[in-house]
């Protein structure tokens, strides 16, 4: 039997369709993550849905062509969330294949987020690109190379005063990355299920990609952020 870090049975859906964590030693908050794929968002309506935070995509490096892009809705989303008293974190979709490219991504990302006050972390999201049969340009990387890039991102962003998450599903965290090397980092675990199956510690869990929130015309990912009480 796998030894679990958390008691999975303490993760419980509430009547409003949000995941909660019924452990008195922890606090939790409820959030969503959004990008241009959610189109234009009415953040005033979103604020009425009792969410605490939004993780907003700042930008990405093209998974095939390799160019840097700001998410087309980034500024509107950050400003809309903050103006409606919703705390904000951001995530960056990386397709860097070496340290030089990652440094370029970090510099670009910092230029995007510097004007804003972030209450939640900056997340590193590297994953295969499903629309490309090879998984995108990062398919050439070894597990060791991907792990080094993830850790470098964490190191550099922490140097600039940001909390950081590494995003991934089970396969990515344990097979595409060396989990033993990233286990001391904060993890954003992605798994669309009723109970988390990840045996190790995570800080945020993206537990659904099928949320329906007033003010958002598409489905949206739902997240729970947990912290141990001091």
PyMOL commands that set and color helices and strands:
alter all, ss='L'
color gray80, all
select helices_A, chain A and resi 8-10+36-38+43-49+74-83+99-113+137-140+143-159+170-176+179-182
alter helices_A, ss='H'
color red, helices_A
select strands_A, chain A and resi 11-13+19-21+26-34+53-61+68-70+87-93+122-125+164-168+186-190+204-211+220-228
alter strands_A, ss='S'
color yellow, strands_A
deselect
rebuild
show_as cartoon
